[in-house]
Amino acid sequence: MALPDPPYYAVIFTAQQSDDTDGYAETAARMEELAAQQPGYLGFEAARGADGLGIAVSYWRTEDDIRGWKRHIEHAAARDQGRKRWYSSYKLRVAKVERSYEFGD
């Protein structure tokens, strides 16, 4: 994934998935698709372990862009479902990326 030179912002979402995963994959795919259409969106990376612990990082140009995504009505509905059904716990962190390094392809 190609990101611009810093600074930019990372929203780091770490979650423990619950046993109820019905509809989760479809909603997660929709949220990724919808986020990509929002102003300031730069990219997305995610991984999930066999134990259900997942980390998703979305990248944004500004904090205002992040707040705009948080207020999006469809995203708000997905968050509600996540709290009710799909996650037993989660943490969300917003970080400013000051430097970025790469190795390899």
Buried (B, 14 or more C-beta within 10 A) or exposed (E): EEEEEEEBBBBEBBBBBBEEEEEBEEBBEEBBEBBEEBEBBBBBEEEEEEEBEBBBBBBBBEEEBBEBBEEBEEBEEBBEBBEEBBBEEBEEEEEEBEEEEEEEE
